[in-house]
Amino acid sequence: MRTSSSIAIVLASLVLTLDTVTGGRVFMRSTSPAVAGSAHSPVVASAGVSMDQAVKMVEQRFRARVVRVETQHDGSHKIYVLRLLNDAGHVWTVRVDAANGEVL
């Protein structure tokens, strides 16, 4: 149990450092080849929710900070995969359908 607490503390420290260095911007990465070079630009789903909207929605719903975002494609279906960290140091992953904003 001590190891998981240490990992949570290190991860929380890293998030705070990233927050300070990036001025509060969430670091985002896309696995889509079309936008792979635009690490900090918002990715907008056609007729759906943007990555920024998904981040805000998930942070409010789960009362946690998004520390990583990726875009995955399942055929023509786009999914945002968000890694969250809460104040207690718990880390988990949430998937959001980019077409309608539904948490999967």
SULRAZI-V20712 format. One line per field, one symbol per residue. ss: DSSP state (a for helix, b for strand, c for the rest). phi: phi as a letter, one per 20 degrees, with the letter a starting at -180 (. if undefined). A space follows every 50 residues. Layout:
BEGIN
ss->???
phi->???
END
This chain:
BEGIN
ss->caaaaaaaaaaaaaaaaaaaaaccccccccccaaaccccccccbcccccb aaaaaaaaaaaaccbbbbbbbbbbccbbbbbbbbbcccccbbbbbbbccc ccbc
phi->.ffffffffffffffffffffemnfffccdefffcfedfdefddeflbdf fffffffffffdlbdfdbccddddmeedceddedcdfenfdbdcdcfffc nffe
END
